[in-house]
Amino acid sequence: MSWRPEHIFVLIKFLATKFNSFTVDEQPGEQWIRLKGKFGENEDIKVEATMFDGSIPVSKAGGPGQDVKLHISLVINIHKGDGEVLEFLCSAWPDSIEITNLFVRGNDKKPSRPYFSPQFKELDDELQDLLYEFLEERGIDEKLAELLHEYMVNKDKTEFIRWMETVKLFIEKK
């Protein structure tokens, strides 16, 4: 049997549909993946992650020049029952998650209050630490950041193969 792109897509999707308490929902051709999970009896968690959407230069280990550290944007929604949604905007680096902002929203995605929030870095250090602990208790931590980076490398490759197959079929069409 020869491996065709569609076989690779099915295999990758089968291997990477679960991570800890999260279920991975990835749609072919999309730039985002979604992870859904629960915490306790009444918390629903949804994590939406982009494919790589940025980078920063870093010094190359053991030599001259620079390498890049890839970035993924995350939108994390934590919902308790019929009430409001706590929404975190985050950056996922290969070895860490960095909170950039935090909102309280109604179920309809509109702000439930006119005041959004200060920038996360402006909050008291102790409050920042507590919010990181809050996320870590729910499995949103450096292990998740690492998984997302590995997953996105594979997604990027499979999307490229899918794209090449589409271009090939178009060119071969009579």
Secondary structure, 3 states (H helix, E strand, C coil): CCCCHHHHHHHHHHHCCEECCEEEEECCCCCEEEEEEEECCCEEEEEEEECCCEEEEEECCCCCCEEEEEEEEEEEEEEECCCCEEEEEEEEECCEEEEEEEEEECCCCCECCCCCCCCHHHCCHHHHHHHHHHHHHCCCCHHHHHHHHHHHHHHHHHHHHHHHHHHHHHHHCC
